[in-house]
Every structure is written in C-alpha cells, then in structure tokens.
C-alpha cells in the first residue's frame, strides 16, 4: 500500500443532515457518513489539512438552504474549530 503524502488534504463534500430528507428518495449509500467519520477520525489524528464543503441551496424550501437545521454537517462529521469550512 502506498503511503499518503504528509501534505495531502482531505476534502469532505456535502456530508450534511439534509441528504437524509425523504425528498431525495432512497439512498444508495446508507453507510456513507459512518465511513466518512472513520476516515475523518484517522485523518485528524494524522494532523493533515482538512476541509469541509457544504451545499447551500438557493431554494428556501430545500433542506440544504441556509438557516435550515438539516443544512448543517451530519452528526458523524461535526467539525471542530480547527477544521476549515
């Protein structure tokens, strides 16, 4: 297995509670957040850079609209003050 360079960064994209909303239909990746949480834990331990990217819908009715509670990061992935968002 190849080692990950020390200057590599992890970018977590759109891991938000709103994607559990029934409006999206049945998910094909129900373990995505748990798998990302495991990766995130190991990544934080490594001290490498980490970025969270969140979808912010322009549609006010979307579960991913700013101000909607489901627009925040999934529980498994809660950011820390030193994570970049």
JOUR-V570470 format. One record per backbone hydrogen bond with DSSP energy under -1.0 kcal/mol. CO is the residue of the C=O (numbers start at 1). NH is the residue of the N-H. If there is no record, write none. Layout:
[[CO	NH] [CO	NH]]
//
This chain:
[[5	8] [10	51] [12	53] [14	16] [15	74] [16	19] [17	20] [18	21] [21	24] [22	25] [29	32] [31	35] [32	36] [33	37] [34	38] [35	39] [36	40] [37	41] [38	42] [39	43] [40	44] [41	45] [42	46] [49	10] [50	84] [51	12] [53	14] [59	62] [62	65] [64	57] [65	68] [68	71] [70	18] [72	17] [74	77] [75	78] [80	83] [84	52]]
//
